[in-house]
């Protein structure tokens, strides 16, 4: 349950990351060259990073869903 919750929250973090990436892409001049640094960072790395950070945040804060076996 903890993994599934963290995965869903991580995927949902794609939306704010994409919006921030789009605004950053617009502010840097809206380059149409797919290999320019601005396009790679704002359109690829920023949304992917937001997914990873969202997953890590949800994993660290989802301790109540963790399974603790005690023998």
ABEGO torsion letter per residue (X at the ends): XAAAAAAAAAAAAAAAAAAAAAAAAAAAGGBABAABAAAAAAAAAAAAAAAAAAAAAAAAAAAAABBBBBX
